[in-house]
Amino acid sequence: MTKGFLKHGFLLLILFVSGCDKKNSSGSVTAPESVDSTDKFPIISDDELLTLVQKQTFKYFWDFGHPVSGLARERNSSGDVVTSGGSGFGIMTIPIAIERQFITREQGLERMQKIVTFLKDNSQKFHGAFSHWLNGATGVAVPFSQKDNGADLVETSFLIQGLLTARQYFSASTPAETALRKDINTIWEGVEWDWFRKGSENVLYWHWSPDYQWEMNHQIKGWNECLITYALAASSPTHPIPKIVYDKGWTNDGSFVNGSSYYGLTLPLGEPSGGPLFFSHYSFLGLNPTELTDQYTNYFTQNKAHALINYNYCKADPNDYGYSDRCWGLTACDIPNGYNANSPTNDKSVIAPTAALSSFPYTPDESMQALKYFYYKLGDQLWGDYGFYDSFSIKEQWLADSYLAIDQGPIIIMIENHRSGLPWKLFMSAPEIKSGMKKLGFSSPNLN
């Protein structure tokens, strides 16, 4: 069981027991047993379709953002509970929305000022790190579980990834944009990444609680969604980690190497068959894997193999779940009566649109096939106010009525990385990232 599964899969089942702030959407809509093959919407160009998906999905963060803080609600039934990591994803969509003319630069700047001011002045922090959840009106930490009521370093890294992307975008010398960058730097420089070594251990720890200290005892080790955490920790101008923490912690002396072949594709790193697809999305919203190499792999090769293995598994559909070369994509999402980190080795018959759509940079043809299927064939049920609903199962005749920030955000961002590379260009332009990644042994033209 991977660390990523533990955090973004199994532990989320707690929410359905506690009823804290997640709504179990099981059985909310019935999916047809046999899919009607007629087109549900008029055919438009591929480019128009990509823009439509980005614009509609962006509404989750823009229209449904918390009215006080501007941060992203955990899901569409969360009330005041906002998510730090999902908010980082939402922040990354703002430059895209401006460039695609969904909003004006002035509107984007105003929203960023609201978010950053709230994060800097109102949000509870723990050695500079944020909790997984916080109250969007007060900024007080909301427990994710009993002992997970303090710092969450991984969710903090997703938030910082977004903030640095915004900092690089709002680069004008005007007083407002200058002040925004200064405030973002205050938040970024306040995170005590090195403190999460729990003293001087050569590994980073995911959680710390003011009540339970290090009792969660959750080391951040790869391969999963957390490369960005080590990248930022190494890049910090105020609290950096040395390379040995990355080598001994994240790579565990290279023990995350795979090297096996699945469907004729060699997978350089990670668990058998690659695990859930968010492993190739969350860290690479900002980190550009193109020509990014180290002693272990080329990271675009890694992520492309991961996506294609997932695709080929669904195309083969070994369990007769109704998957195909158009209906594919296994990742963490809602399932009937719960939540699961779906993958070829942990398959619950549920497809999440975010899986294939956030893989556009790696599998453009296969992802476009999936997009057209989701929109034209299933769109009368799957398409809603904030884009595609979270997930569905043809086998179970089930469709979620939920939207999750951590699933909606990567759709917009990774489609844009496929189309223009804008998020990658912005994040990789940060001078701290260039030096930090090189310190860890990475090479890329984007680090020069």
N, C-alpha and C positions, 0 to 999 in steps of 0.2 A: 504494500500500500504506500503510495507516494505521499510526500508531504503536501503537494498541491491538492491531492484528493482529500486528505484529512481536513484541510482548511476550507476549501471551496466545495466540498462534497459532503462528507459524512457529518461534519459538525453542523451544517446547515439544517440537518434533520431536527436539531434541537428547536428550531424556530417553529416547526409545525406542532411540536409538543407544547411549547410554552405559549404559542399564539402571540408572541411579543410584537412582531410587526411584519410578519410575512403572511400572506393569504394563500391557503392551499387551494389551488385552482383546479384540482383534480375533477374531471368529469364535467367541467363547466360548459363545454361545447362538444357536440358529437361530430367526429370526423366520419366521412363516408367510408363504408367498407370497401367499395371499389370506386376509385377516383374518377369523377366525370372529366373526360378529356377535352371538353370544350373550353375555349378561352373565355375567361370571366371579365377581362378588360380589353379595350382596344389595343392592338399591337402598336408599339412605339419603337423608336430606334434604341439600340443598346445603350448609347450614350444618354439618351433621355431617361431611360429606365434607371440607370445608375444615379443620375441626378435626383430623380423622383424618390428613390429609396433613401438617399442621403438626406434630402429635405424633410421627408416625412418622419424619419427616425430621429432627426435633430429636434423635432418638437418635444420629444421626451425630456430633453435637457432644458430646452428654452421655455416652452409653455408650461411644463410640469415641474420646473425647478422650484425649490422651496422659496416662498415669497419673502422671507426674512433674510436668509443667508445666500440665496441663489444656488446653493449646493444641490446635488442630485439625490433625490429620494432613492432608497434602496430598491424599491419596486413600486408599482402603481398603486399599492394598497398600504404604503408605509406611514402615511400621516406625517408626523414631524421627524421621523427617523431618516437621516441622510447618511450616505456612505462616503467615506474618505477616498477609497480607491475608485469607486464609480464616479465620484466628482472629478477626480483627476482625468478620467476618460472624457467626461463631459467638457472639461476645460479645453481639452485638445480639439474638440469639435468646433470651438468658436472661431479660430482662424479659418477653418474650412468653410464655415457658414458665411463668413465675411467674403472670402474669395469667390464663393459660388453665388454670392449676392442673395443669400437667404435673409441676411440682416446687414445693417450698415456697420462700418467700423466704429462709429460713435456708439451704437447700441452694444456692440461686443465689448468695447472698452468699459462702458457703464456697468455691464454685468460682471466683468472681471474685477472692477473696483469694489463692487458689493461683495463678491466672493472672497477676494484677498483681504479686504478689511475685516471681514468676519473671521476668517481663519487666523489672522494675525492678532486681533484684539479680543475676540470673544470665545474662540475655541479652546477647550481644555487640552493641554499637551502634557506629555510625560517624557522628560529629557528631550524635548523638542519634537517628539513623535506624536502622531495622532492615533486615536482609537479607530477601530474598524468602523463603528457607527457613532454618530453623535446627534444630539438634538439640534435640528436645523433652526430652531428659534432661539435657543439659549447657548448652544455650543458645548453643553455638558456631555461627557461621554455616556453612551448607552451600551450596557454590557452585550457582547456578542454571545457569551456564555458566562457562567458564574465566575470563573477565574480569568476570563478574557474580558476584563473591564478596564484595561489601561492601554498601554502602547501596543500598536500593531505595526511592526516595522515594514512589512510587505505592503500593506495597504497604504502606509505613508509613502512608500517608494512610488506607487502608482500615482498618488497625488502629486508628488514632487515632479515626476516625469511630465505631468500635465502643466504644472506651473512653470517649469523651465521652458517648455514649448511655447507657452504664452509669452514669457519674458522675451524670448527671441523674436517673436512676431511683433509685439508692440515696442518697436525699436526707435520710434520717432523721438526727436529732442524736445517735444512739447512738455510743459510742466506735468500734465496728467499722465502721459506715458512714462516719463522719467520717474515720477512718484510710484507708479505701479511696479516698475522694475525694482525700485528700491525696496518696496514692501515684500515682493516675492523673494528677493535676496535675504531679507530678514528671516523669513520662514525657512528657507533653504539652509541658511547658515546656522539656524538654531537647532537643527536635527543632530543629536549626538550619536551618530552612527557607530562610532568606536565604543561607546558605552554599552552597546548591545552585544559586545563580546563576553558579557558577564564576567567582568574582570579583565583578564588577558588571554582568554581562550582563543584559539585560532578557528573560530566559527562565529557566525552571527546567530542571535536568537530572535525568534519571531515575535514573542510577547514579553511584556513586563507589566505587572499589576501593582498598584500602590498598596493593595491589601494582601496579595498572594505572591508578590515578588516574581521569582523565576519558576514558580511551581508548574506552569504549563510545559516548561522544559522542551520546547519545540525548536530544534536546530533547523536552520535554513540550509538545506543541502540539495544539490541538483541531481537529476535533470527535472525541472518543472517550470513554473511560470516566473521564477524569482531571480533570474539573471539580472534584471534591472536593479534589484536591491543591492547586489554587490557592485554593480557598475556605479551607482550613485554613492555608495559608501566609499568606494575608492576615489571618487571624483570630488568629494566634499572639500571645500576650501578651509573648513574649520575643524572638522572631526573625522579625518580620513582613516581608513583601515590600510594596513600594509598588504602587500601581495600574498604573504603567507596565509592570511585569513581566507582569501579567495581560494588558494591552492588546497589548503587543508580542510576548509569548510565547504565551499560550494562544489568544487570538483572532487573533494574527498580523495585527493591524490590520483585523480583520473578514474575513479571507480564508476563514474556515470557513463562510461563508454559502453556502447552496445555492439555495433558492427555486424549484427545478424541481418538476414535478408527476409523480407516479407513481400509477397507478390512480385518478386523479382527486383525489389528495391532495397538497397542497403541503407539501414538506419544507423547513422553514426553514434548518436547519443540517446540515452533514455531507456524507459521500460519497454518490454515486449510490445510490438505493434504501435509504439509511440505514445500511448496514453491519450487523454482528452485533448482536443485541438487547441484549447486555450493556452496550453504550454507554448504554442508557436505564435500566439497573438499578444498577450499582455505585455511582455517585456519588449516586443518588437513593434509596438505602436510608435515608439520613438527611436529605439535602437534599430538602425538600418542594417539588416543582415546581408545585404548585397555586397559581395566581396569582403565580408567580415570574416576573418580567419584567425585561428590560433593553432596551438600544437595539436588540438583535437579534431578540428573539422572546419569546413566552410559552412557558416551558419545559414546561408540561403539554401545550400544543399540539404542541411539538416531539416529545415522547416518545410522545404518542398517535398522531401521524402516522407516526412510525417503526414502532410496533408494528402499525398497520393496514396499512402498506405490506408488511411482512413477512407478515402474515396473508393479504392479498390475493394476494401472489405465490404462497404455498403453495396457496391456494384454486384459483388458475388452473393450478397444477402444470404449467408449460410443458414440463418434461422427462419427464413421465409417471413420477414417482418414487413414486407412491402417496400423495402429499399430498392434503389436502382442507380444507374449512372446519372440520373437527374434528381433523385431523392436521396441525398446523402448528407452526412455531417454529424459526428458524435462529439459532444463536449459536455461540460457541466451545465445543467439546466433543470427546470422543473420537470418532474415526471408524475404520473398519477400517484397521488397520496404522498408526495415527497419531493426530494431533490437528489440528483445523482451526478457524479462525474463520469459521464458515459464515454466509452471507448470500445474498441474491438474486443478487449478482454473483460469488459464490464458493461455489457450491452443490455439495456432495458427496453428496447424497441422504440426509443424516442429520438426523433430528429430535432435538432435546434437550428433554425436558419442562420444564427450567428456563426456556426461552425464553418459552413461552406462559404458564406459571404465574407467573413473576416479572413478567409484564405485566398482572396482574389490575387494578391501579389505572387503567390506561389502556384496557384492552379487557375489561371484566368479563364481557360476554356471550360473546365469542369465546374468552376464556380458560376459562370454565366449560365450554363445549362441548369444548374440548381436554381438560380435566381428566376429564370423564366418559368420553371416548373412551379416554384413557390408562388409567384405573382400571377401568372396567367391561368394555371390549372387549379391551384388551391386558394387563390386570392380572395374569393368570395367569403371564405372563412378565416384564412390565415392573416389577411391584411387589415390593419386597424388604424386608429387615430395616430399612433406613434410608430408606424411601420409594421413589421411582422411580429406577431405574438411570439412568445418565448419558445414554444416547442409543441410538438404534436406526435401522435402515434397512430399510424394507419391500422396496425394490428389491433390496438386496443380501442379504436374508434374514439380517440380522445384528442382534445385540443386545449392547450392552456389558454386562460384569459389574462395572463400576466405579461408584464414587461419588467425586465431587470436592467438596472443601469450598467452592470458589468457585461451584459450581453448586447445591449443596444449600442453602447459606445464604440466597441471595436468594429462594428459594421461600417459606421461612417468613416472612421479613421483609416481602416485598412483598405476600403474601397478607394479612398483618396490617395493612399500610398501607391496603390495600383495605377491610379489615373495620372497623378502629378508628382507624387513623392513629397508633397508639401510637409506633412508631419515629420517625416524622416529628415528632410532638409533643415527644418527648424531645430529639432532636438539635437541633431548631430552638429549643428553650428555652435553649440554652447562650448566655450573654450575649456570649461572644467571637465566636460565629458571626453573631449579629445585627449586630454592629458591623463585622466583617470583610466580610460580604456587601454591606452598604450601602456600604462603602468602595470596593468594586469596581463599584458602579453598579447593583446589584440592588434591586428593589422587591418587597415582598410584605407582606400583613397579618401573616405569621408572623415578620417581622423587626422588628415594632414592640414 
